[in-house]
Amino acid sequence: RKREYYIILAVVALVAVITYVESHIEVISGDLPVPTNLLILGIININIILLVLLVFLILRNAVKLFFSSRRNVMGSRLKTKLVAAFVALTIVPTCVLFFAAIGFVNKSIASWFAIKVEDSLKHSLELAQNYYKDTSDRTLNAAWHASLEMSSGGRSSVKSITGDKGFSTVEIYSVNGQRTYYSIADKVNRNMVPDVSLLEVEKTVKEGARSFVQTLAAGDVVRGAVPVYFANGEVGSVIVVSYYLPENLVSKMKDISAAFEGYQQLKLLKNPVKTGYFTVLLLITLVILFFSVWIGQYLAKEITMPISELAEGTHAVASGNLDYRINMDSNDEIGLLVRSFNRMTEDLKSGKGNIENANKTLRVTNRELERRRKYIEIVLGNIPAGVMSMDKDGFITSLNRVAEDMLSIGSGGAEGRSYKEALMPAYASFFDDMVGEMTRLKLKSLERQMNVDLKDRVTAVLVNLTAIRDENDEYLGVVAVMDDVTHLIKTQRMFAWKEVAKRIAHEIKNPLTPIQLSAQRLRKKYIGKLQDDDGMVFDECTRTIINQVDELKILVNEFSSFARMPAINPSMNDLNAVIAETIALYGAGHKNIVFESAMDQALPLLQIDRDQIKRVLINLMDNAAASIEGSGKVLVETLYDKELNIVRMEISDTGVGISAEDKARLFEPYFSKKKSGTGLGLAIVSNIIADHNGYIRVKDNIPRGTRFVIELPVKAGMSDSPLLQRGDRGDS
């Protein structure tokens, strides 16, 4: 664009210079008509070239403006309208003036050539030429008369030529160019009429009588030369008669001749001159038009550029770039608008910064709230108690996984629903009664116990219902905390049975020995004295007393063992070896039962009491063998779980299995389905496993039978054992 501006300025300057030269061409060129006309033609051609260049530049600007408008460049349409309006306001008077000037120039040039100038110049030129011809004829005739006079021998008449007849000089030259006679008039001097050259003399000798004009700095000299012949016909001398034409007369004749020649050339160049004038006028018109376009574009640019920058700035601000600024120094309304825009963007940036800071603070707060919420969800999801919250309208707002399992609700199927619809009727009625009782008695909390039917057992759940109130003591709803107290009840029942067993063993064991000793003494003393039926009756009665006392002692010993289990004495032992020793005891005693084992060879050593674990295995394998009717199989498996850092031992059989009702009470003292069982075996097993920080549960063996699963920590006694973190501690 800068190069284009430089070219435009150079072309305009060159056009101005050439126009000035063309308008002052006569002063510059002097009296050389032919070079002057050639210069005019050259200038016209240069103007035409410059004209084409200006047309190209104008068209180029117009095309650029057109394509900018077609491409929807910002501000191009407004710029086009402004340029078009400015050009339209300029081109109409310019074109009117252009055509009026063309008509005036055309008529003026036509009127110039319509005047009879050519005839006047032609007659003047003929008159001058005739004057020269007449003077030449006169000098030639005077030379002839002088030649005749000299041929007849008279010289007086030759002298009278310069005096009486008004000629300037009479000269006689020999054949070799030597002047032999010279006569000059009084009104001229020798500087005005110089000597005749030898060349002219020789030419006269050869050619005969002749006239010629000698041009001098101070005028012209018209000479007539005639040879003088001897009697034998040879040239003896040459007589030259000269007539001096003054400078002013010669100058006027030259002017007339030059004017006629110039007029003839100008007549030939009539159309080129018209074309030159027309070109100059067209050039001036196009220059005006060009400047109108240029000034229009400049003004349009001055108006549209701020508007375009404002539009771009608005788009940039809308896109989020609040650092956009418009650099413009102007004191008009557009400058005020630009300054207002910059101030607006600064205010927006400041406001955005404040909003971003507030947003960052809000995000930090939200992250903290979200972290706390997730933490609460994790806590609620991992605590062994079930938690369920309800609003004041009875809609469930939240509940954890344990609560879903306790109340038999599918995952995510209760939140947002009324507890009367989401819970089973029995549970919904239970909570309805608790909420009603709290409302009626205006209690802040209420605690009740209910039985929950799980997959294969009945669990005792302690429900603690607490009212939720805000800082204004407005009632918001209730939260229910549900604890599985089955294990607690079992433990309490276990301690109660231990206390009962301890007292029974104490009360019964003391009289058994005297009874047995008394019966033995009676039998020893009187068995041989009684005869026949009395002896038989006595023998049978004393034997029965002794046998029953032995059985009572066994029962008392079981009670004692249950009431006072010995403390475990753990040491590093191989569980696989303990299992192998125990299985070896049962191989020969049960012919129809197959005892197998599947040991994990990667099993680590465990901190266990070898005798107590062996007692656990014996109890479980006795029960497994007793449950098999006919033939069957008992399988003992071990597995090391590296992730949980526990050892799992499973004893499975193909017996009759255990019902779901019996599984819930299987490890309670004195619960047995065997006719001869005391119901203390599995209770003792459960105590031994618990003392090892382990866990035991019972499952169905697929396709039939029972499976006891025992989990022992690799390092017994650890309070943070993964075993204690399991969420299935309530499964049986």
TAMO-V282226 format. One record per residue. N is the residue number from 0. RES is the residue in one letter. PHI is phi as a letter, one per 30 degrees, with the letter a starting at -180 (999 if undefined). OMEGA is omega in radians with two decimals (NA if undefined). Layout:
# TAMO-V282226
N | RES | PHI | OMEGA
N | RES | PHI | OMEGA
This chain:
# TAMO-V282226
0 | R | 999 | 3.09
1 | K | d | 3.10
2 | R | d | 3.13
3 | E | d | 3.11
4 | Y | d | 3.12
5 | Y | d | 3.13
6 | I | d | -3.13
7 | I | d | 3.14
8 | L | d | 3.12
9 | A | d | 3.14
10 | V | d | 3.13
11 | V | d | 3.12
12 | A | d | 3.14
13 | L | d | 3.10
14 | V | d | 3.13
15 | A | d | 3.13
16 | V | d | -3.11
17 | I | d | 3.10
18 | T | d | 3.09
19 | Y | d | 3.12
20 | V | d | -3.11
21 | E | d | -3.12
22 | S | d | -3.14
23 | H | c | -3.03
24 | I | d | -3.09
25 | E | d | -3.14
26 | V | d | -3.08
27 | I | d | -2.95
28 | S | d | -3.12
29 | G | i | -3.02
30 | D | c | 3.13
31 | L | c | -3.03
32 | P | d | -3.08
33 | V | d | 3.07
34 | P | e | 3.13
35 | T | d | -3.14
36 | N | d | 3.09
37 | L | d | 3.12
38 | L | d | 3.11
39 | I | d | 3.12
40 | L | d | 3.11
41 | G | d | 3.14
42 | I | d | 3.11
43 | I | d | 3.13
44 | N | d | 3.11
45 | I | d | 3.11
46 | N | d | 3.11
47 | I | d | 3.11
48 | I | d | 3.12
49 | L | d | 3.10
50 | L | d | 3.11
51 | V | d | 3.13
52 | L | d | 3.12
53 | L | d | 3.09
54 | V | d | 3.11
55 | F | d | -3.13
56 | L | d | 3.12
57 | I | d | 3.13
58 | L | d | 3.13
59 | R | d | 3.11
60 | N | d | 3.12
61 | A | d | 3.13
62 | V | d | 3.10
63 | K | d | 3.12
64 | L | d | 3.13
65 | F | d | -3.13
66 | F | d | 3.06
67 | S | d | 3.10
68 | S | d | 3.13
69 | R | d | -3.14
70 | R | d | 3.13
71 | N | h | 3.05
72 | V | d | -3.07
73 | M | e | 3.09
74 | G | i | -3.07
75 | S | d | -3.12
76 | R | d | 3.09
77 | L | d | 3.11
78 | K | d | 3.11
79 | T | d | 3.14
80 | K | d | -3.14
81 | L | d | 3.12
82 | V | d | 3.13
83 | A | d | 3.13
84 | A | d | -3.13
85 | F | d | 3.12
86 | V | d | 3.14
87 | A | d | 3.12
88 | L | d | -3.11
89 | T | c | -2.97
90 | I | d | -3.09
91 | V | d | 3.11
92 | P | d | 3.13
93 | T | d | 3.13
94 | C | d | 3.09
95 | V | d | 3.12
96 | L | d | -3.14
97 | F | d | -3.11
98 | F | d | 3.08
99 | A | d | 3.12
100 | A | d | 3.11
101 | I | d | 3.12
102 | G | d | 3.13
103 | F | d | 3.14
104 | V | d | -3.13
105 | N | d | 3.14
106 | K | d | -3.13
107 | S | d | 3.14
108 | I | d | 3.11
109 | A | d | 3.13
110 | S | d | 3.10
111 | W | e | -3.09
112 | F | d | 3.10
113 | A | d | 3.12
114 | I | d | -3.08
115 | K | d | 3.13
116 | V | d | -3.08
117 | E | d | -3.13
118 | D | d | 3.14
119 | S | d | 3.12
120 | L | d | -3.14
121 | K | d | 3.13
122 | H | d | 3.11
123 | S | d | 3.12
124 | L | d | 3.10
125 | E | d | 3.13
126 | L | d | 3.12
127 | A | d | 3.13
128 | Q | d | 3.13
129 | N | d | 3.12
130 | Y | d | 3.10
131 | Y | d | -3.10
132 | K | d | -3.14
133 | D | d | 3.11
134 | T | d | 3.11
135 | S | d | -3.13
136 | D | d | -3.12
137 | R | d | -3.14
138 | T | d | -3.14
139 | L | d | 3.11
140 | N | d | 3.12
141 | A | d | 3.12
142 | A | d | 3.11
143 | W | d | -3.14
144 | H | d | 3.13
145 | A | d | 3.12
146 | S | d | -3.14
147 | L | d | 3.14
148 | E | d | -3.13
149 | M | d | 3.12
150 | S | d | -3.14
151 | S | d | 3.03
152 | G | j | -3.14
153 | G | c | -3.14
154 | R | c | -3.08
155 | S | d | 3.13
156 | S | d | 3.12
157 | V | d | 3.14
158 | K | d | -3.11
159 | S | d | -3.13
160 | I | d | -3.12
161 | T | d | -3.10
162 | G | c | -3.03
163 | D | d | -3.01
164 | K | c | 2.98
165 | G | i | 3.09
166 | F | d | -3.04
167 | S | d | -3.11
168 | T | b | 2.95
169 | V | b | -3.07
170 | E | b | 3.09
171 | I | b | -3.12
172 | Y | b | 3.03
173 | S | d | -3.09
174 | V | d | -3.12
175 | N | d | 3.02
176 | G | j | 3.12
177 | Q | d | -3.14
178 | R | d | -3.11
179 | T | c | 3.14
180 | Y | b | -3.12
181 | Y | b | 3.10
182 | S | b | -3.08
183 | I | b | 3.14
184 | A | d | -3.09
185 | D | d | -3.03
186 | K | d | 3.12
187 | V | b | 3.07
188 | N | b | -3.06
189 | R | d | 3.12
190 | N | d | 3.14
191 | M | d | -3.10
192 | V | b | -3.12
193 | P | d | -3.13
194 | D | d | 3.09
195 | V | d | -3.10
196 | S | d | 3.12
197 | L | d | -3.13
198 | L | d | -3.14
199 | E | d | 3.13
200 | V | d | -3.13
201 | E | d | 3.14
202 | K | d | 3.14
203 | T | d | 3.12
204 | V | e | -3.08
205 | K | d | -2.98
206 | E | c | -3.09
207 | G | j | -3.09
208 | A | d | -3.11
209 | R | a | 3.06
210 | S | b | 3.13
211 | F | a | -3.10
212 | V | c | 3.11
213 | Q | c | -3.11
214 | T | d | -3.13
215 | L | b | 3.14
216 | A | d | -3.07
217 | A | c | -3.14
218 | G | k | 3.14
219 | D | c | 3.09
220 | V | b | 3.11
221 | V | c | -3.04
222 | R | c | 3.00
223 | G | b | -3.05
224 | A | c | -3.12
225 | V | b | 3.10
226 | P | d | 3.10
227 | V | c | -3.03
228 | Y | c | 2.98
229 | F | d | -3.12
230 | A | d | 3.13
231 | N | d | 3.09
232 | G | j | 3.13
233 | E | d | -3.14
234 | V | d | -3.13
235 | G | c | -3.14
236 | S | a | -3.12
237 | V | b | 3.09
238 | I | c | -3.14
239 | V | b | 3.07
240 | V | c | -3.06
241 | S | c | 3.08
242 | Y | b | -3.07
243 | Y | d | 3.04
244 | L | c | -3.07
245 | P | d | -3.02
246 | E | d | -3.08
247 | N | d | 3.11
248 | L | d | 3.13
249 | V | d | -3.13
250 | S | d | 3.12
251 | K | d | 3.11
252 | M | d | 3.11
253 | K | d | 3.13
254 | D | d | 3.11
255 | I | d | -3.13
256 | S | d | -3.14
257 | A | d | 3.13
258 | A | d | 3.14
259 | F | d | 3.11
260 | E | d | 3.12
261 | G | d | 3.13
262 | Y | d | 3.11
263 | Q | d | 3.12
264 | Q | d | 3.13
265 | L | d | 3.10
266 | K | d | 3.09
267 | L | d | -3.10
268 | L | c | -3.13
269 | K | e | -3.13
270 | N | d | 3.04
271 | P | e | 3.11
272 | V | d | 3.08
273 | K | e | 3.14
274 | T | d | 3.12
275 | G | d | 3.12
276 | Y | d | 3.12
277 | F | d | 3.14
278 | T | d | 3.13
279 | V | d | 3.12
280 | L | d | 3.12
281 | L | d | 3.12
282 | L | d | 3.11
283 | I | d | 3.12
284 | T | d | -3.13
285 | L | d | 3.07
286 | V | d | 3.08
287 | I | d | 3.12
288 | L | d | 3.13
289 | F | d | 3.13
290 | F | d | 3.08
291 | S | d | 3.09
292 | V | d | -3.11
293 | W | d | 3.12
294 | I | d | 3.07
295 | G | d | 3.10
296 | Q | d | -3.14
297 | Y | d | 3.12
298 | L | d | 3.11
299 | A | d | 3.11
300 | K | d | 3.13
301 | E | d | -3.13
302 | I | d | -3.01
303 | T | d | -3.12
304 | M | e | 3.08
305 | P | d | 3.13
306 | I | d | 3.11
307 | S | d | 3.12
308 | E | d | 3.07
309 | L | d | 3.11
310 | A | d | 3.10
311 | E | d | 3.10
312 | G | d | 3.09
313 | T | d | 3.10
314 | H | d | 3.13
315 | A | d | 3.12
316 | V | d | 3.10
317 | A | d | 3.11
318 | S | d | 3.07
319 | G | j | -3.14
320 | N | d | -3.11
321 | L | d | 3.07
322 | D | d | -3.10
323 | Y | d | 3.10
324 | R | b | 3.10
325 | I | c | -3.13
326 | N | c | -3.13
327 | M | a | 3.08
328 | D | c | -3.13
329 | S | a | -3.11
330 | N | c | -3.14
331 | D | d | -3.09
332 | E | d | 3.13
333 | I | d | 3.06
334 | G | d | 3.07
335 | L | d | 3.11
336 | L | d | 3.13
337 | V | d | 3.11
338 | R | d | 3.08
339 | S | d | 3.11
340 | F | d | 3.13
341 | N | d | 3.12
342 | R | d | 3.11
343 | M | d | 3.13
344 | T | d | 3.08
345 | E | d | 3.10
346 | D | d | 3.11
347 | L | d | 3.13
348 | K | d | 3.11
349 | S | d | 3.10
350 | G | d | 3.11
351 | K | d | 3.10
352 | G | d | 3.11
353 | N | d | 3.13
354 | I | d | 3.13
355 | E | d | 3.10
356 | N | d | 3.10
357 | A | d | 3.13
358 | N | d | 3.09
359 | K | d | 3.11
360 | T | d | 3.13
361 | L | d | 3.11
362 | R | d | 3.09
363 | V | d | 3.12
364 | T | d | 3.13
365 | N | d | 3.10
366 | R | d | 3.11
367 | E | d | 3.09
368 | L | d | 3.13
369 | E | d | 3.10
370 | R | d | 3.12
371 | R | d | 3.14
372 | R | d | 3.12
373 | K | d | 3.13
374 | Y | d | 3.11
375 | I | d | 3.11
376 | E | d | 3.12
377 | I | d | 3.12
378 | V | d | 3.14
379 | L | d | -3.14
380 | G | d | -3.07
381 | N | c | 3.10
382 | I | d | -3.10
383 | P | d | -3.13
384 | A | c | 3.05
385 | G | d | -3.12
386 | V | b | 3.10
387 | M | b | 3.11
388 | S | c | -3.14
389 | M | b | 3.09
390 | D | d | -3.05
391 | K | d | 3.10
392 | D | c | 3.10
393 | G | i | 3.11
394 | F | c | -3.11
395 | I | d | -3.14
396 | T | c | 3.11
397 | S | a | 3.02
398 | L | a | -3.10
399 | N | c | -3.05
400 | R | d | -3.13
401 | V | d | 3.10
402 | A | d | 3.09
403 | E | d | 3.13
404 | D | d | -3.12
405 | M | d | -3.07
406 | L | c | 3.09
407 | S | h | 3.12
408 | I | c | 3.08
409 | G | d | -3.08
410 | S | d | 3.08
411 | G | i | -3.08
412 | G | c | -3.06
413 | A | c | -3.08
414 | E | d | -3.13
415 | G | i | 3.13
416 | R | c | 3.08
417 | S | d | -3.12
418 | Y | d | 3.13
419 | K | d | 3.11
420 | E | c | -3.04
421 | A | d | -3.07
422 | L | c | 3.05
423 | M | d | -3.05
424 | P | e | -3.11
425 | A | d | 3.14
426 | Y | d | 3.11
427 | A | d | 3.10
428 | S | d | 3.13
429 | F | d | 3.13
430 | F | d | 3.11
431 | D | d | 3.11
432 | D | d | -3.13
433 | M | d | 3.13
434 | V | d | 3.11
435 | G | d | 3.13
436 | E | d | 3.09
437 | M | d | -3.14
438 | T | d | -3.09
439 | R | d | -3.10
440 | L | c | -3.14
441 | K | h | -3.14
442 | L | c | 3.07
443 | K | d | 3.11
444 | S | a | -3.12
445 | L | b | -3.09
446 | E | b | 3.12
447 | R | b | 3.11
448 | Q | c | 3.08
449 | M | b | 3.12
450 | N | c | -3.10
451 | V | c | 3.11
452 | D | d | 3.05
453 | L | c | -3.02
454 | K | e | -3.05
455 | D | b | -3.13
456 | R | a | 3.07
457 | V | c | -3.06
458 | T | c | 3.05
459 | A | d | -3.09
460 | V | c | 3.06
461 | L | c | -3.08
462 | V | c | 3.07
463 | N | c | -3.09
464 | L | c | -3.08
465 | T | b | 3.11
466 | A | d | 3.13
467 | I | c | 3.12
468 | R | b | 3.13
469 | D | d | -3.10
470 | E | d | 3.09
471 | N | c | 3.13
472 | D | i | 3.08
473 | E | c | -3.08
474 | Y | d | -3.12
475 | L | c | -3.11
476 | G | l | -3.13
477 | V | b | 3.02
478 | V | b | -3.12
479 | A | c | 3.08
480 | V | c | -3.05
481 | M | c | -3.14
482 | D | c | 3.04
483 | D | d | -3.09
484 | V | c | -3.14
485 | T | d | -3.13
486 | H | d | 3.11
487 | L | d | 3.12
488 | I | d | 3.11
489 | K | d | 3.14
490 | T | d | 3.10
491 | Q | d | 3.12
492 | R | d | 3.12
493 | M | d | 3.12
494 | F | d | 3.11
495 | A | d | 3.12
496 | W | d | 3.09
497 | K | d | 3.11
498 | E | d | 3.11
499 | V | d | -3.12
500 | A | d | -3.14
501 | K | d | -3.12
502 | R | d | 3.12
503 | I | d | 3.14
504 | A | d | -3.13
505 | H | d | -3.08
506 | E | d | -3.06
507 | I | d | -3.02
508 | K | d | -3.10
509 | N | d | -3.13
510 | P | d | -3.06
511 | L | d | -3.10
512 | T | d | 3.09
513 | P | d | -3.14
514 | I | d | -3.12
515 | Q | d | 3.13
516 | L | d | 3.12
517 | S | d | 3.14
518 | A | d | 3.14
519 | Q | d | 3.12
520 | R | d | 3.09
521 | L | d | -3.11
522 | R | d | -3.11
523 | K | d | -3.08
524 | K | d | -2.99
525 | Y | c | -3.09
526 | I | d | -3.11
527 | G | c | -3.09
528 | K | c | -3.12
529 | L | c | -3.10
530 | Q | c | 3.01
531 | D | h | -3.00
532 | D | d | -3.13
533 | D | d | 3.11
534 | G | d | -3.14
535 | M | d | -3.14
536 | V | d | -3.14
537 | F | d | 3.13
538 | D | d | -3.11
539 | E | d | -3.08
540 | C | d | 3.14
541 | T | d | 3.11
542 | R | d | 3.14
543 | T | d | 3.14
544 | I | d | -3.11
545 | I | d | -3.12
546 | N | d | -3.12
547 | Q | d | 3.08
548 | V | d | 3.09
549 | D | d | 3.13
550 | E | d | 3.10
551 | L | d | 3.09
552 | K | d | 3.10
553 | I | e | -3.14
554 | L | d | 3.13
555 | V | d | 3.11
556 | N | d | 3.08
557 | E | d | 3.10
558 | F | e | -3.12
559 | S | d | 3.13
560 | S | d | -3.13
561 | F | d | -3.09
562 | A | d | -3.07
563 | R | b | 3.10
564 | M | d | 3.14
565 | P | d | 3.10
566 | A | d | -3.12
567 | I | d | 3.11
568 | N | b | -3.02
569 | P | d | 3.04
570 | S | a | -3.12
571 | M | d | -3.09
572 | N | b | 3.10
573 | D | c | -3.11
574 | L | d | 3.13
575 | N | d | 3.13
576 | A | d | 3.11
577 | V | d | 3.13
578 | I | d | -3.13
579 | A | d | 3.11
580 | E | d | -3.10
581 | T | d | -3.14
582 | I | d | -3.13
583 | A | d | -3.14
584 | L | d | -3.01
585 | Y | c | -3.06
586 | G | d | -3.05
587 | A | d | -3.05
588 | G | d | -3.12
589 | H | b | -3.04
590 | K | d | -3.04
591 | N | c | -3.08
592 | I | c | 3.12
593 | V | c | 3.09
594 | F | c | -3.10
595 | E | b | 3.09
596 | S | b | 3.07
597 | A | b | -2.99
598 | M | c | 3.01
599 | D | d | -3.06
600 | Q | d | 3.12
601 | A | d | -3.09
602 | L | d | 3.13
603 | P | d | 3.05
604 | L | d | -3.09
605 | L | c | 3.06
606 | Q | d | -3.04
607 | I | b | 3.01
608 | D | c | -3.03
609 | R | e | -3.08
610 | D | d | -3.13
611 | Q | d | 3.12
612 | I | d | 3.10
613 | K | d | 3.09
614 | R | d | 3.08
615 | V | d | -3.12
616 | L | d | -3.12
617 | I | d | 3.12
618 | N | d | -3.09
619 | L | d | -3.13
620 | M | d | 3.03
621 | D | d | 3.12
622 | N | d | 3.14
623 | A | d | 3.14
624 | A | d | -3.13
625 | A | d | -3.10
626 | S | d | -3.10
627 | I | d | 3.09
628 | E | c | -3.08
629 | G | i | -3.14
630 | S | c | 3.13
631 | G | a | -3.08
632 | K | b | 3.03
633 | V | c | -3.07
634 | L | b | 3.08
635 | V | c | -3.09
636 | E | b | 3.02
637 | T | b | -3.11
638 | L | a | 3.11
639 | Y | c | 3.11
640 | D | c | -3.07
641 | K | d | -3.11
642 | E | d | 3.13
643 | L | d | 3.14
644 | N | h | 3.13
645 | I | b | 3.03
646 | V | c | -3.13
647 | R | c | 3.09
648 | M | b | -3.11
649 | E | b | 3.06
650 | I | c | -3.10
651 | S | c | 3.11
652 | D | b | 3.11
653 | T | c | -3.11
654 | G | d | -3.03
655 | V | d | 3.12
656 | G | i | -3.11
657 | I | b | -3.14
658 | S | d | -3.13
659 | A | d | 3.13
660 | E | d | -3.11
661 | D | d | -3.13
662 | K | d | -3.10
663 | A | d | -3.08
664 | R | c | -2.96
665 | L | d | -3.07
666 | F | c | 3.07
667 | E | d | 3.11
668 | P | d | 3.06
669 | Y | i | 2.99
670 | F | c | -3.11
671 | S | a | 3.06
672 | K | c | 3.11
673 | K | d | -3.09
674 | K | d | -3.09
675 | S | c | -3.08
676 | G | d | 3.09
677 | T | c | -3.13
678 | G | i | -3.12
679 | L | c | -3.05
680 | G | d | -3.11
681 | L | d | 3.06
682 | A | d | 3.08
683 | I | d | 3.09
684 | V | e | -3.13
685 | S | d | 3.12
686 | N | d | -3.13
687 | I | d | 3.14
688 | I | d | 3.13
689 | A | d | 3.10
690 | D | d | 3.08
691 | H | d | -3.09
692 | N | h | 3.14
693 | G | c | -3.10
694 | Y | b | 3.14
695 | I | b | 3.06
696 | R | b | -3.08
697 | V | c | 3.13
698 | K | b | 3.02
699 | D | d | 3.07
700 | N | c | -3.12
701 | I | d | 0.15
702 | P | d | 3.13
703 | R | a | 3.12
704 | G | j | -3.05
705 | T | b | 3.12
706 | R | b | 3.03
707 | F | c | -3.11
708 | V | c | 3.12
709 | I | c | 3.12
710 | E | c | -3.12
711 | L | b | 3.09
712 | P | d | 3.14
713 | V | d | 3.06
714 | K | c | -3.08
715 | A | d | 3.08
716 | G | j | -3.13
717 | M | d | -3.09
718 | S | d | -3.13
719 | D | c | 3.14
720 | S | e | 3.11
721 | P | e | -3.14
722 | L | d | -3.10
723 | L | d | -3.13
724 | Q | c | -3.09
725 | R | d | -3.13
726 | G | c | -3.10
727 | D | c | -3.07
728 | R | d | -3.14
729 | G | d | 3.12
730 | D | d | 3.11
731 | S | b | NA
